[in-house]
Each structure stands twice: as C-alpha cells, then as structure tokens.
Amino acid sequence: MLVYSRIISPGSKVSSLESSKLFLEQPKCELHQIYGALEFISKENDFFQSTLYNNSLKLIPRNSDVLYYDCTNYYFEIENEDDFRKYGIYKEHLPNPIVQMGMFMDANGIPLTFSMFNGNQNEQPSMTALERKVVRDFNTSNFIVCTDAGLSSTDNRKFNNIQGRKFVCTQSINKLKGFIKDFCLDNDGWHLPNSDRNYKLNEINEIADFDKIFYKDRWINENGLEQHLIVTYSVKYRDYQRNIRQKQLDRAFNLVNSKANLEKAKPNDPKIAGQSQTSNLKMPINPLNKPTFLTCKA
C-alpha cells in the first residue's frame, strides 16, 4: 500500500491511508500499524535497498559505471529538536528542525541507494559513508562519482581516486589559487571540441557561437592529488547569469526607492546594507563567468 500510494499520490502516511481507500484492493490496516511498519522498514533498510537493486537487474539494465550523488533536507513542523531532527541549514530557509538525505543515482537517473542523517551534520562525509555501502552491498567498486561543488571536498576526491574509482565535480574559480585562477580567466587559449583552432573570447562571434561551449584544460597537483582541470565558457550561460544578476539589481533598486520597510520580512528577501551602485544601476559584468570541472587522473 505504501509503495502504491507513493507512486500514485505521494503524501504523508495519513494521506496514504486515506488514498488507499480508492484502490481496487483496499488494505486492511490502521494508521498505528503503518507507523509500526516504518520501524521495521528502518531496521531492514539496507537489506531492502540491496535486494531491490539486485531484483531490478532482472528487469532493466542498470548502468552503475557513473554515479551521481546529491543531498537534500526536510523540515518538520515541531517546536523542539530531538536526537535525529536537528536545527540546521534548511535549503528552503525555514527555521525548523530538519533531517538530511543523501542519494546515489546511476547513469540512467534511477535511484541506487540513499541514507538519512541528522539535520545539523555536515553533508560532505555522508558521501563516502554511502559509497562504502555501495561497494559492500551492490557488488560494484569501479565507478565515476559526479557531485556539485558543495560535496567536492579534498577528502571526498581522495577517497574516489583509489580502488578503481574516479570523480567529476564542479569547482568555484574564486576558490582556486592565484596562478590557476589567472589561467582560467585568461582571454586566450580556448578551444572547441574536435578542433585544433585557438580562440580568444573577445574575438568569438556571439551570434554564431551562442550555443557552443569553449574550453581549456590543464593538469594540477593540489593537496597531494593530481587532477585534470577543465574550464568551460558559454555565451548562452553567460547571458543567463547576466539576466539573473540584473533582475536581482532591479528588485533591490525598487526596494530602495519604495516606501516599504527595508527590513527582511521573508528568508528570501534581499538584505540591503547600503545604497551604493553604478551610475546606470548596472552591475559591471565579468565576461568570464563559467563553471569549472575537476576530474582525477585516469
């Protein structure tokens, strides 16, 4: 019943029980029995996940050569935290106790395994802990892990540079060392895939090359780890970021010039600390606004 309800009409356990009354075959259970079943499911969680994965291999091909990992969190409408639901940084900025969830998906976007952990814990160590479970329960160890910048700590990278594992993760240019940052922001030395031509960003045709992705790359050795740095640049993505920044500026400008209270009323409201801006209220734009990717040595 819980599986059917989660697929047909996701909701709380109370709503799942209510929606099950519309099933062709209605379950004969009460709410307290559902809550009791959750305790059993929690104890056998690892067994259920590994069994589900092994059974799925008989139905569909699973590509576990590339794994994607990310975390999210969930808030609870309770007054005080407990041993599991803790006050932490909620992604929707609500001041409630939360729990966190980390999940691996395979190369086809199908969930592989997940874990839950306290809301006040750093999410970075959760990845390697769950990877150990993947190696143990899913009979696979040679894979490439893909993460965003928030999970690409040095420890996580080093963990995925041994025993046949590799990694791909995003990296902020601003957090790189000066000489590497200079390389990333250099106007010269850009290329297109399958081309030997050298490009300068101030000479590209922004109309003809709007959808193209330029790149440059080099090897670096940081913190005892050799990594392949790939820097990309896209006119399309640059314009997307420009549009976002300008909308934020327009919103702040309207607040400054309105008679409304400038105090933050909602978590997502802008905080105005001053009223300094350029003469035309445009943010100076750095044309080299691009993501960076790091991969370990193959």
C-alpha positions in Angstrom: 0.0 0.0 0.0 2.8 2.4 0.9 4.6 1.8 -2.4 1.4 2.2 -4.5 0.5 5.4 -2.7 4.0 6.8 -3.1 3.8 6.3 -6.9 0.1 7.3 -7.4 -0.3 10.1 -4.9 2.8 10.9 -2.8 2.0 12.3 0.7 2.1 11.7 4.4 1.3 8.3 5.9 -2.1 9.6 6.9 -2.9 10.7 3.4 -1.6 7.5 2.0 -4.0 5.5 4.1 -6.9 7.8 3.0 -6.0 7.5 -0.7 -5.7 3.7 -0.4 -9.5 3.6 0.1 -9.8 4.3 -3.6 -7.7 1.3 -4.6 -9.3 -1.7 -6.2 -7.9 -3.8 -3.4 -8.1 -1.9 -0.2 -5.6 -2.7 2.6 -6.9 -3.8 5.9 -4.8 -1.8 8.3 -4.9 1.1 10.6 -2.6 4.1 11.0 -0.8 2.8 14.1 0.1 -0.3 12.2 1.6 1.7 9.4 3.8 3.6 11.8 4.8 0.3 13.4 5.8 -1.0 10.0 8.1 2.0 9.5 10.2 0.9 12.4 10.7 -2.5 10.8 11.5 -1.0 7.4 14.1 1.3 9.1 15.9 -1.6 10.7 16.0 -3.6 7.4 16.6 -0.6 5.2 20.0 -1.7 3.8 18.7 -5.2 3.0 15.6 -3.8 1.2 17.8 -1.4 -0.9 20.3 -4.0 -2.0 17.6 -6.6 -2.7 15.6 -4.1 -4.8 18.7 -3.3 -6.8 19.5 -6.9 -7.5 15.9 -7.7 -8.5 15.8 -4.7 -10.8 18.8 -6.1 -12.7 16.4 -8.8 -14.0 14.0 -6.2 -15.4 16.1 -3.3 -16.7 19.8 -2.7 -17.4 21.5 -0.7 -14.7 24.5 1.4 -15.6 26.5 1.8 -12.4 29.7 2.9 -14.1 28.7 6.5 -13.4 27.0 7.5 -10.1 25.5 10.9 -9.2 25.3 12.0 -5.6 23.5 14.9 -4.0 21.9 15.8 -0.7 18.6 17.5 0.3 16.8 18.0 3.6 13.3 18.0 5.0 11.8 20.1 7.8 9.4 19.1 10.5 6.7 21.3 12.0 7.8 20.7 15.6 8.8 23.1 18.3 12.0 21.5 19.6 14.7 19.3 18.0 15.3 15.7 19.1 18.1 13.2 18.7 17.5 13.0 14.9 15.6 16.1 13.8 18.1 18.9 14.4 18.3 22.6 13.7 20.5 23.1 10.6 20.8 24.9 7.3 17.5 24.2 5.5 17.6 24.6 1.7 14.3 26.5 1.8 15.5 28.7 4.7 12.7 27.8 7.1 13.6 27.9 10.9 12.5 24.3 11.7 14.3 21.2 12.8 15.4 19.1 9.7 16.7 15.7 8.7 19.0 15.2 5.7 19.0 12.7 2.9 21.8 11.7 0.6 21.1 9.7 -2.6 23.1 8.0 -5.3 21.6 7.6 -8.8 23.0 5.6 -11.6 23.9 6.8 -15.1 20.3 6.4 -16.2 19.0 8.6 -13.4 17.5 5.6 -11.5 18.0 5.8 -7.7 20.6 3.3 -6.4 20.8 3.9 -2.7 20.1 6.5 0.0 20.9 7.4 3.6 19.4 9.6 6.2 21.4 11.6 8.7 21.0 14.3 11.4 20.0 17.8 10.3 23.0 19.5 11.9 25.7 17.3 10.3 28.0 18.4 7.5 26.7 16.7 4.3 30.2 16.1 2.9 31.2 13.0 4.9 27.8 11.4 4.1 29.0 10.6 0.5 31.9 8.4 1.4 29.9 6.6 4.1 27.2 5.7 1.5 29.8 4.8 -1.1 31.2 2.1 1.3 27.7 0.7 1.4 27.5 0.7 -2.4 30.8 -1.3 -2.6 29.7 -3.7 0.1 26.1 -4.3 -0.8 25.9 -3.7 -4.6 29.0 -5.6 -5.7 30.5 -2.7 -7.6 33.6 -0.6 -6.9 34.8 0.7 -10.3 32.7 3.8 -10.9 32.9 7.6 -11.5 31.2 9.8 -8.9 29.7 13.1 -10.0 28.9 15.8 -7.5 28.4 19.5 -7.2 30.9 21.9 -5.6 29.3 21.5 -2.1 30.3 17.9 -1.9 33.7 18.1 -3.6 35.9 18.2 -0.6 39.5 17.1 -0.8 38.8 14.1 1.4 35.9 13.0 -1.0 38.2 13.5 -4.0 41.0 11.4 -2.5 38.5 8.7 -1.5 37.4 8.5 -5.1 40.9 8.3 -6.5 41.7 4.8 -5.3 40.5 1.2 -6.0 39.3 2.0 -9.5 37.1 4.9 -8.5 37.2 8.3 -10.3 35.4 11.6 -9.8 34.0 14.6 -11.7 32.9 17.6 -9.6 32.3 21.3 -10.1 34.8 23.8 -8.6 34.5 27.5 -7.9 37.1 29.5 -9.8 37.2 32.1 -7.0 38.5 29.4 -4.6 41.4 28.4 -6.7 45.0 29.6 -6.2 46.0 32.8 -7.9 48.1 31.3 -10.7 45.4 28.7 -11.5 42.7 31.4 -11.5 44.8 33.5 -13.9 44.9 30.5 -16.2 41.1 30.1 -16.0 40.4 33.8 -16.7 43.0 34.3 -19.4 41.3 35.6 -22.6 43.5 33.4 -24.8 43.9 29.6 -25.1 40.3 28.5 -25.7 39.2 25.6 -27.9 36.1 23.8 -29.3 35.8 20.0 -29.2 37.2 18.2 -32.2 39.1 21.4 -33.3 42.7 22.5 -33.1 42.0 26.1 -33.5 42.9 28.5 -30.7 40.2 31.1 -29.7 40.2 34.4 -27.8 37.0 35.1 -26.0 36.9 38.7 -27.1 37.0 37.6 -30.7 34.3 35.0 -30.9 31.1 35.5 -32.8 28.5 35.7 -30.1 25.7 35.0 -32.5 27.2 32.1 -34.4 28.8 30.7 -31.3 25.9 31.3 -29.0 25.2 27.6 -28.3 28.8 26.4 -28.4 30.9 25.5 -25.3 34.5 26.6 -25.3 37.1 25.0 -23.0 40.7 25.0 -21.9 42.3 22.4 -19.6 45.5 21.6 -17.7 46.7 19.2 -15.0 47.2 20.5 -11.5 48.5 18.9 -8.3 46.8 20.2 -5.1 47.0 18.7 -1.6 48.8 15.7 -2.9 46.2 14.9 -5.5 46.8 15.1 -9.3 43.7 16.4 -11.0 42.6 17.3 -14.6 41.1 20.8 -14.6 38.7 21.6 -17.4 37.3 25.2 -17.7 34.3 25.9 -19.9 32.8 29.0 -21.2 29.4 29.5 -22.8 27.9 32.7 -24.2 24.4 31.3 -23.6 25.2 30.6 -19.9 26.9 34.0 -19.6 23.7 35.7 -20.8 21.6 33.6 -18.4 23.7 34.7 -15.4 23.6 38.3 -16.5 19.9 38.2 -16.7 19.7 36.8 -13.1 22.0 39.4 -11.7 20.2 42.2 -13.4 16.8 41.0 -12.0 18.3 41.0 -8.5 19.6 44.5 -9.0 16.2 45.7 -10.3 14.5 44.2 -7.3 16.9 45.8 -4.9 16.6 49.2 -6.7 12.8 49.1 -6.4 13.1 48.3 -2.7 15.5 51.2 -2.1 13.2 53.7 -3.9 10.0 52.4 -2.4 8.5 53.5 0.9 8.2 49.9 2.0 10.0 48.6 5.1 13.5 47.6 4.1 13.8 45.0 6.9 13.8 41.4 5.8 10.3 40.1 6.1 10.9 36.7 4.5 14.0 34.5 4.4 14.5 35.1 0.6 14.1 38.8 0.8 17.3 40.8 -0.1 19.2 42.4 2.7 20.1 46.0 1.8 23.2 47.1 3.7 23.8 50.2 1.7 22.8 52.1 -1.4 26.0 52.2 -3.5 25.6 51.4 -7.1 27.0 52.3 -10.6 25.6 55.4 -12.2 23.4 53.4 -14.6 22.5 50.9 -11.9 24.1 48.1 -14.0 26.5 45.6 -12.4 29.9 45.5 -14.0 29.9 42.2 -15.9 32.8 39.8 -16.0 32.6 38.1 -19.3 34.4 35.1 -18.0 31.6 33.7 -15.8 31.8 30.0 -16.3 31.8 26.7 -14.4 34.9 24.6 -13.7 35.2 20.9 -13.6 37.8 18.7 -11.9 38.5 15.1 -12.8 41.1 12.8 -11.3 43.9 11.3 -13.3 42.7 8.4 -15.4 
